[in-house]
Amino acid sequence: MANRPERSDAFLLGDDEEKIEYQPDTKVANAGTFTLNKEDHTVGNLLRMQLLRDPQVKFAGYMHPHPLVNRIHLKVQTSTSQVAPTESLSAAIEDLSNETDHLITSVTDAIEKWKRENDTGMM
């Protein structure tokens, strides 16, 4: 179809695009908005839920402006000026990375265990 956008436009950054941009909120204390380019509800909801696990995060929410726009806006407010929204997001990303590593290890170990227990020697 000639009218369809290129699939790579949904995930490859353009030359003038940054993956993430931060804009501090001028009206709300300890708050700011992150713009994550080439992302959608999957990452937005994952980051929002991880941020809300942090007791120092007062608010975390995201908006996906339009289904054809590959960008999300993630708003974060911390409960104290001791912790910046950028620090909270960085910690959330690190926690998710650790959880992902643990999940990969657990699945790999389970598969190896299953292979050992079910090896019939038929190869």
Backbone as a chain_set.jsonl record, in Angstrom:
{"seq": "MANRPERSDAFLLGDDEEKIEYQPDTKVANAGTFTLNKEDHTVGNLLRMQLLRDPQVKFAGYMHPHPLVNRIHLKVQTSTSQVAPTESLSAAIEDLSNETDHLITSVTDAIEKWKRENDTGMM", "coords": {"N": [[0.845, -1.187, 0.0], [0.593, 2.154, -0.857], [-0.111, 4.267, 0.705], [0.465, 3.811, 3.298], [2.369, 4.348, 6.3], [5.931, 3.904, 6.663], [7.04, 0.935, 8.237], [9.301, 0.993, 9.845], [9.31, 3.571, 10.782], [7.941, 3.546, 13.142], [9.652, 2.745, 15.137], [12.352, 3.455, 14.735], [14.551, 6.06, 15.448], [14.586, 9.372, 14.158], [17.086, 11.485, 12.565], [17.077, 13.929, 13.887], [15.824, 13.421, 16.273], [15.512, 12.743, 19.76], [15.679, 10.055, 22.1], [14.534, 10.341, 24.621], [13.114, 13.087, 26.282], [13.099, 15.757, 28.651], [10.995, 17.888, 30.463], [10.768, 20.178, 32.92], [8.093, 20.874, 35.194], [6.548, 23.978, 35.474], [4.537, 24.869, 37.086], [3.823, 23.018, 39.025], [5.254, 21.717, 41.896], [8.234, 19.735, 42.122], [7.821, 18.181, 39.809], [7.547, 16.93, 36.453], [7.569, 16.429, 32.864], [8.193, 13.742, 30.811], [9.072, 13.036, 27.523], [8.822, 10.339, 25.529], [10.088, 9.173, 22.708], [9.082, 7.188, 19.925], [7.716, 5.192, 21.298], [5.019, 3.388, 22.975], [1.833, 2.406, 24.443], [2.705, 0.096, 25.771], [5.295, 0.486, 26.939], [4.724, 2.852, 28.293], [2.702, 2.18, 30.219], [4.064, 0.227, 31.671], [6.244, 1.675, 32.788], [4.789, 3.579, 34.263], [3.445, 1.971, 36.174], [5.65, 0.888, 37.541], [6.832, 3.194, 38.561], [4.824, 4.007, 40.341], [5.128, 2.195, 42.364], [7.127, 3.186, 43.883], [7.586, 4.743, 46.937], [8.188, 7.435, 47.135], [7.155, 8.67, 44.953], [4.616, 10.706, 44.022], [2.754, 11.076, 41.997], [2.186, 9.47, 38.894], [1.686, 9.232, 35.529], [0.66, 8.612, 32.141], [0.344, 9.633, 28.691], [-0.76, 8.776, 25.52], [-0.684, 10.41, 22.67], [-1.917, 9.972, 20.101], [-2.974, 7.211, 18.097], [-1.437, 6.944, 15.757], [0.789, 8.38, 16.272], [3.929, 7.912, 17.364], [4.759, 8.19, 20.217], [4.993, 8.927, 23.692], [3.833, 10.742, 26.548], [5.029, 11.124, 29.677], [4.167, 11.856, 32.851], [5.535, 12.825, 35.917], [5.503, 13.18, 39.399], [7.166, 13.868, 42.349], [7.074, 13.288, 45.907], [8.66, 14.829, 47.496], [11.181, 17.383, 47.546], [13.656, 16.345, 47.715], [14.038, 14.216, 46.044], [14.292, 14.054, 42.653], [12.137, 14.03, 39.732], [13.541, 12.922, 37.565], [15.405, 11.269, 38.81], [13.71, 9.391, 39.982], [12.546, 8.185, 37.72], [14.818, 7.085, 36.548], [15.553, 5.219, 38.52], [13.302, 3.562, 38.397], [13.55, 2.484, 35.832], [15.925, 1.075, 36.151], [15.132, -0.807, 38.104], [13.192, -2.23, 36.63], [14.829, -3.318, 34.684], [16.404, -5.046, 36.238], [14.387, -6.807, 37.143], [13.628, -7.918, 34.703], [15.998, -9.227, 33.953], [16.076, -11.136, 36.009], [13.743, -12.58, 35.4], [14.379, -13.642, 32.86], [16.54, -15.308, 33.572], [15.208, -17.087, 35.312], [13.347, -18.334, 33.586], [15.07, -19.504, 31.695], [16.478, -21.284, 33.369], [14.332, -22.935, 34.158], [13.609, -24.069, 31.721], [15.94, -25.5, 31.093], [15.946, -27.307, 33.245], [13.575, -28.717, 32.719], [14.296, -29.888, 30.276], [16.355, -31.605, 31.14], [14.913, -33.315, 32.844], [13.133, -34.477, 31.086], [14.548, -35.716, 29.127], [14.788, -38.084, 26.77], [16.658, -39.356, 25.371], [16.442, -39.742, 22.651], [17.632, -38.443, 20.547]], "CA": [[0.0, 0.0, 0.0], [1.393, 3.37, -0.98], [-0.597, 5.249, 1.666], [0.844, 3.347, 4.63], [3.697, 4.794, 6.754], [6.953, 2.865, 6.757], [7.017, 0.264, 9.545], [10.458, 1.413, 10.633], [9.018, 4.87, 11.388], [7.356, 3.321, 14.458], [10.645, 2.425, 16.164], [13.671, 4.027, 14.483], [14.618, 7.507, 15.674], [15.092, 10.209, 13.085], [18.359, 12.133, 12.866], [16.867, 15.069, 14.776], [15.03, 12.994, 17.424], [16.114, 12.159, 20.958], [14.824, 8.993, 22.635], [13.776, 10.849, 25.76], [13.296, 14.501, 26.581], [12.507, 16.09, 29.945], [10.571, 19.272, 30.638], [10.265, 20.396, 34.284], [6.811, 21.57, 35.296], [6.741, 25.291, 36.096], [3.405, 25.173, 37.966], [3.699, 22.012, 40.074], [6.563, 21.441, 42.498], [8.798, 18.385, 42.027], [7.139, 17.468, 38.737], [8.017, 17.17, 35.101], [7.033, 15.565, 31.824], [9.148, 13.084, 29.932], [8.559, 12.636, 26.218], [9.546, 9.166, 25.058], [9.835, 9.014, 21.286], [9.016, 5.836, 19.363], [7.184, 4.277, 22.307], [3.558, 3.347, 22.995], [1.215, 2.032, 25.716], [3.448, -0.97, 26.441], [6.323, 1.092, 27.799], [4.084, 3.848, 29.148], [2.044, 1.555, 31.363], [5.099, -0.446, 32.45], [6.947, 2.692, 33.581], [3.839, 4.164, 35.211], [3.225, 1.037, 37.284], [6.878, 0.783, 38.322], [6.972, 4.457, 39.293], [3.851, 4.049, 41.433], [5.627, 1.34, 43.452], [8.086, 3.994, 44.641], [6.844, 5.545, 47.918], [8.483, 8.862, 46.986], [6.456, 9.184, 43.776], [3.269, 11.135, 44.376], [1.905, 10.895, 40.824], [2.796, 9.018, 37.647], [0.681, 8.947, 34.514], [1.164, 8.834, 30.796], [-0.638, 9.897, 27.645], [-0.356, 8.459, 24.144], [-1.504, 11.425, 22.029], [-2.7, 9.488, 18.964], [-2.464, 5.89, 17.698], [-0.451, 7.029, 14.681], [1.947, 9.138, 16.758], [4.74, 6.978, 18.162], [5.354, 8.975, 21.298], [4.18, 9.036, 24.901], [4.197, 11.786, 27.507], [4.985, 10.541, 31.007], [4.213, 12.901, 33.886], [5.979, 12.284, 37.206], [5.644, 14.127, 40.5], [7.665, 13.25, 43.573], [6.464, 13.867, 47.111], [9.631, 15.664, 48.198], [12.182, 17.995, 46.672], [14.905, 15.584, 47.865], [14.127, 13.264, 44.935], [13.813, 14.649, 41.408], [11.463, 13.086, 38.842], [14.531, 12.215, 36.742], [15.974, 10.207, 39.645], [12.683, 8.358, 40.142], [12.431, 7.446, 36.464], [16.045, 6.301, 36.397], [15.443, 4.092, 39.444], [12.263, 2.667, 37.879], [14.126, 1.773, 34.685], [16.903, 0.123, 36.701], [14.367, -1.889, 38.738], [12.605, -3.046, 35.566], [15.931, -4.061, 34.069], [16.741, -6.146, 37.156], [13.291, -7.77, 37.106], [13.714, -8.6, 33.417], [17.126, -10.156, 34.049], [15.654, -12.241, 36.876], [12.76, -13.367, 34.659], [15.1, -14.391, 31.827], [17.284, -16.366, 34.261], [14.252, -18.081, 35.817], [12.8, -19.082, 32.455], [16.164, -20.318, 31.155], [16.703, -22.377, 34.313], [13.183, -23.846, 34.095], [13.694, -24.811, 30.457], [17.036, -26.46, 31.237], [15.482, -28.347, 34.167], [12.6, -29.526, 31.992], [15.036, -30.69, 29.298], [17.056, -32.676, 31.868], [13.927, -34.272, 33.368], [12.385, -35.105, 29.997], [15.473, -36.214, 28.103], [14.521, -39.508, 26.502], [17.791, -39.915, 24.654], [16.022, -40.103, 21.302], [18.3, -37.655, 19.518]], "C": [[0.888, 1.247, 0.0], [1.038, 4.403, 0.092], [-0.157, 4.951, 3.098], [2.21, 3.917, 5.036], [4.659, 3.607, 6.787], [6.916, 2.246, 8.151], [8.154, 0.731, 10.437], [10.244, 2.772, 11.293], [8.459, 4.726, 12.801], [8.407, 3.09, 15.542], [12.043, 2.976, 15.918], [13.629, 5.54, 14.652], [15.144, 8.21, 14.424], [16.38, 10.882, 13.514], [18.216, 13.26, 13.882], [16.079, 14.706, 16.041], [15.908, 12.439, 18.547], [15.157, 11.093, 21.474], [13.937, 9.514, 23.758], [14.14, 12.311, 25.989], [12.578, 14.794, 27.892], [12.196, 17.579, 29.997], [10.051, 19.434, 32.06], [8.951, 21.178, 34.251], [7.033, 22.887, 36.042], [5.638, 25.621, 37.1], [3.269, 24.225, 39.149], [5.102, 21.677, 40.586], [6.952, 19.978, 42.322], [8.15, 17.553, 40.934], [7.761, 17.824, 37.391], [7.41, 16.158, 34.151], [8.174, 15.041, 30.967], [8.437, 12.763, 28.622], [9.437, 11.489, 25.743], [9.154, 8.929, 23.608], [9.93, 7.555, 20.869], [8.623, 4.81, 20.414], [5.665, 4.363, 22.309], [3.073, 2.91, 24.38], [2.015, 0.974, 26.477], [4.455, -0.388, 27.417], [5.701, 2.1, 28.76], [3.466, 3.242, 30.388], [3.055, 0.85, 32.262], [5.842, 0.545, 33.351], [6.03, 3.315, 34.631], [3.651, 3.262, 36.423], [4.473, 0.901, 38.157], [7.101, 2.045, 39.145], [6.029, 4.509, 40.494], [4.216, 3.117, 42.583], [6.577, 2.097, 44.37], [7.318, 4.874, 45.631], [7.11, 7.046, 47.8], [7.86, 9.469, 45.727], [5.01, 9.461, 44.165], [2.296, 10.88, 43.228], [2.738, 10.396, 39.651], [1.664, 8.651, 36.692], [1.256, 9.223, 33.142], [0.007, 9.071, 29.834], [-0.016, 9.508, 26.311], [-1.241, 9.334, 23.263], [-2.411, 10.922, 20.899], [-2.137, 8.145, 18.531], [-1.408, 5.926, 16.589], [0.784, 7.834, 15.059], [2.713, 8.228, 17.714], [5.511, 7.727, 19.239], [4.405, 8.912, 22.49], [4.717, 10.184, 25.746], [3.971, 11.194, 28.891], [5.182, 11.641, 32.034], [4.556, 12.244, 35.215], [6.067, 13.422, 38.208], [6.114, 13.357, 41.718], [7.098, 13.978, 44.779], [7.401, 14.801, 47.861], [10.631, 16.242, 47.205], [13.529, 17.284, 46.773], [15.127, 14.62, 46.702], [13.502, 13.906, 43.697], [13.073, 13.598, 40.575], [12.442, 12.29, 37.963], [15.167, 11.059, 37.517], [14.979, 9.054, 39.798], [12.538, 7.529, 38.873], [13.653, 6.565, 36.251], [16.006, 5.058, 37.295], [14.41, 3.075, 38.949], [12.796, 1.846, 36.707], [15.127, 0.722, 35.164], [16.192, -1.068, 37.346], [13.754, -2.811, 37.692], [13.663, -3.878, 34.858], [16.319, -5.255, 34.926], [15.654, -7.218, 37.161], [13.314, -8.573, 35.812], [14.849, -9.616, 33.421], [16.756, -11.373, 34.889], [14.676, -13.162, 36.144], [13.442, -14.221, 33.59], [15.861, -15.555, 32.456], [16.343, -17.467, 34.738], [13.689, -18.949, 34.693], [13.864, -20.007, 31.87], [16.438, -21.512, 32.056], [15.572, -23.403, 34.257], [13.222, -24.685, 32.82], [14.789, -25.87, 30.545], [16.628, -27.613, 32.16], [14.506, -29.276, 33.467], [13.295, -30.431, 30.98], [15.749, -31.862, 29.977], [16.08, -33.749, 32.324], [13.213, -35.039, 32.272], [13.276, -35.591, 28.857], [15.246, -37.705, 27.937], [15.659, -40.152, 25.74], [17.458, -40.306, 23.237], [16.726, -39.326, 20.216], [19.449, -38.348, 18.914]], "O": [[1.827, 1.349, 0.789], [1.82, 5.318, 0.35], [-0.385, 5.755, 4.002], [3.119, 3.968, 4.208], [4.243, 2.457, 6.922], [6.775, 2.963, 9.142], [7.986, 0.85, 11.65], [10.926, 3.096, 12.266], [8.496, 5.68, 13.579], [8.108, 3.217, 16.729], [12.86, 2.961, 16.838], [12.779, 6.216, 14.073], [16.027, 7.705, 13.731], [16.733, 10.858, 14.693], [19.139, 13.517, 14.655], [15.704, 15.597, 16.803], [16.906, 11.761, 18.305], [13.944, 11.217, 21.3], [12.755, 9.181, 23.844], [15.302, 12.709, 25.902], [11.571, 14.161, 28.211], [13.019, 18.417, 29.628], [8.997, 18.889, 32.389], [8.738, 22.03, 33.388], [7.635, 22.904, 37.116], [5.785, 26.556, 37.887], [2.669, 24.58, 40.164], [6.011, 21.391, 39.807], [6.1, 19.091, 42.369], [7.95, 16.351, 41.106], [8.401, 18.862, 37.223], [6.817, 15.164, 34.569], [9.004, 15.801, 30.469], [7.31, 12.267, 28.632], [10.647, 11.648, 25.574], [8.025, 8.534, 23.316], [10.745, 6.793, 21.387], [9.136, 3.691, 20.421], [5.085, 5.281, 21.73], [3.801, 3.024, 25.366], [2.0, 0.962, 27.708], [4.458, -0.741, 28.597], [6.112, 2.189, 29.917], [3.683, 3.735, 31.495], [2.916, 0.874, 33.485], [6.044, 0.281, 34.536], [6.452, 3.551, 35.762], [3.693, 3.726, 37.563], [4.365, 0.81, 39.38], [7.514, 1.967, 40.302], [6.407, 5.008, 41.554], [3.66, 3.245, 43.674], [6.802, 1.688, 45.508], [6.482, 5.675, 45.212], [6.331, 7.848, 48.315], [8.026, 10.661, 45.47], [4.28, 8.563, 44.582], [1.145, 10.509, 43.459], [3.863, 10.849, 39.443], [0.793, 7.849, 37.027], [2.22, 9.975, 32.998], [-1.146, 8.752, 30.125], [1.123, 9.873, 26.016], [-2.429, 9.046, 23.114], [-3.541, 11.389, 20.754], [-0.923, 7.952, 18.591], [-0.575, 5.025, 16.501], [1.717, 7.959, 14.265], [2.189, 7.826, 18.753], [6.732, 7.874, 19.179], [3.186, 8.852, 22.331], [5.892, 10.545, 25.667], [2.854, 10.809, 29.235], [6.234, 12.278, 32.084], [3.954, 11.241, 35.598], [6.623, 14.483, 37.922], [5.543, 12.327, 42.078], [6.692, 15.136, 44.687], [6.966, 15.498, 48.777], [10.89, 15.655, 46.154], [14.445, 17.581, 46.006], [16.263, 14.25, 46.405], [12.323, 14.258, 43.7], [13.351, 12.405, 40.699], [12.196, 11.123, 37.657], [15.435, 9.999, 36.951], [15.362, 7.885, 39.748], [12.421, 6.306, 38.941], [13.527, 5.42, 35.817], [16.387, 3.969, 36.865], [14.618, 1.868, 39.069], [12.521, 0.65, 36.606], [15.166, -0.391, 34.638], [16.604, -2.212, 37.156], [13.788, -4.033, 37.843], [13.407, -5.02, 34.477], [16.537, -6.351, 34.409], [15.962, -8.409, 37.18], [13.048, -9.775, 35.822], [14.68, -10.739, 32.946], [17.08, -12.505, 34.529], [14.77, -14.384, 36.256], [13.113, -15.398, 33.435], [15.831, -16.668, 31.932], [16.646, -18.651, 34.585], [13.571, -20.165, 34.843], [13.582, -21.17, 31.583], [16.612, -22.63, 31.57], [15.825, -24.607, 34.302], [12.903, -25.874, 32.842], [14.589, -27.007, 30.12], [16.938, -28.771, 31.878], [14.601, -30.495, 33.607], [12.936, -31.6, 30.836], [15.75, -32.977, 29.457], [16.362, -34.942, 32.215], [12.733, -36.147, 32.51], [12.797, -35.845, 27.751], [15.484, -38.489, 28.856], [15.637, -41.356, 25.486], [18.151, -41.147, 22.665], [16.433, -39.54, 19.04], [20.106, -37.798, 18.03]]}, "num_chains": 1, "name": "protein.A"}
